[in-house]
Every structure is written in structure tokens, then in C-alpha cells.
């Protein structure tokens, strides 16, 4: 028969050991790739071609982001993007790898694949961001071809809008202006990309959160990655994606971290929060994912070994 002291010792160990076993036995889901909105399904499929062959997450997110960039029917990304109020299509993009290296471009005109220009900024310059004419010159110097990004359909929509010139983004329509894509590869490394033509009919020179590291995208290879979509001004005000990653560092799940970030937006400006959409999407080092948004209507695509599916995000309003 065990003594009382022995029994208490075993009981104490019993309270500790299961937790250790669970931690040790936790299965990491990898590879996995997440993308914002329904065009994320096609982006994920392209990224999966690389991830499924044990390729690098950085290459996968770039390849995935290029899918909507070259799709002329997509009016919020790349070719076919709706213009600013003066009729100019300007693109913003950023990319970040597992080593904390990052690159971005803003107000870039005439180049379809802004995400690839952003990657070259990261790899070939001492800078993080190039904008406007400088970004265009850099792209042309590195072999990118100049072309007209304003499609006939987008031009027609712009001219129709210009009859009244009313600027009020419609929730889940004109303001789902981004594809954000984050991935974990078989080596356990994270990377992310974000690319957009920005809010439709924005003021000339307006830049949202998408090309800003820490706002529209952030990757910390020790913890996780996050990306954002929606009205970028609200994301910038809380440095949203850096916040989401730091909340995961504190022990929150990806979904809970996204929810807390959304709650912070609401706390800062409750009235404004009812007029816009903002969504966050996160992935941690274990391959666990989650999202949360302000308004009903945000969805995201997830691709892992079980398949490629579209998931409706939980929401506040």
C-alpha cells in the first residue's frame, strides 16, 4: 500500500505529466497555406504546387499572389484593378520571409506583378519600400514590362462612378481590396505576401495597409504570420498584423488573436467600425489557423494535405 506522501507525489506528477505529453505530442500541420477571399482558392492551388514538393514558403506565397494579379476580371488586385478617382491604377504590395527580410512597393503603375517587384526590393536593395516613379524605374530596370492596367471594364466602371463622384466604400464590395497569403512549409518556415490595387476611386497617392510591414502583413518565424484585408486606414491605426502576431506570442490562438485585434479597432472608434470591413487572417508555427472580421461576409481559403476549402470567418457585427 502506498503511503499518503507517495500518493500525493504521484497525484502531483499526474497533474503535470499529461500537459507535457500533450505538448510533446502536438502535431504540427505542415505545409499549409491561407489566402484571403474566394480568389484565395486559386492562389492556394498555385502555392500548393510548390509547398507539396517541399518548396519554400516564400516562393509559394509569391506564386499564389501572382494569380489574382494577372486576372483581368479581378477588380481589386493587379491587372483590372479599379483606378483612383483620377483614373490611374496604382498597385501596392509587400512580402516577408522567415528571416525577417521584407520588401514592398506602393503607388506602382504599369506593372502587373507588384508582388515580384516587392520581392526584388527585398533581395536586391538595402531598402524596404520603393514608391511611385522610383518603384516603376526599379521594376523596368529589372526586366519588368510596362503595360496599361486599366481594362475596358474597369474604365467603364470608373466613368460611371465619376458621374456623381461619391466616395463611400461598400462593405465587402469595394473594400475587399487585398489578397493576403501566408504559408508554413515542410521545413517549418513561414512567409507571407500581400498585394492590391487599393480602395476603388481613392484619392491620388493614397496608400493603405497592404504594403506596410506590420500593418497589412507580418511574419515572425518563431511565432506565426498574419495578414489583413479591408479598409487599410483602420488596420494602420493599430498596426494590425504585428498586433495579431504579438497576441499569438502571448498564447492566444490565431482566431482569438484576430478577434482581439478587431476589438481594438472597435474600441478606438465604435461608430466608424460599423461603416467599414476589416478582417485578419493568422497562422501559427504549429500550422493552426484562424480569422476574425468586423462585419459578416469575409471568407478565406485554406489548403493543407486534406484539400483546399473556403471558410467563412467569424465576425463581430
Secondary structure, DSSP 8 states (H G I E B T S, - for coil): ---HHHHHHHHHHHHHHHHHHHHHH-----SEEEEESTTHHHHHHHHHHHHTTT--HHHHHHHHHHHHHT-TT-SSSSTT----TTS---EEEEEE-TTS-EEEEEEE-S-S-HHHHHHHHHHHSS-SEEEHHHHHHHHHHTT--------HHHHHHHHHHHTTT-----TTTTT---EEEEEE-TTS-EEEEEEE--STT--TT---STTSBTTTEEEETTTEEEEEEE-HHHHHHTTHHHHHHHHHHTT--HHHHHHHHHHHHHHH-HHHHTT--EEEEEEETTS-EEEEESSTT-EEEEEETTEEEEEE-EE--
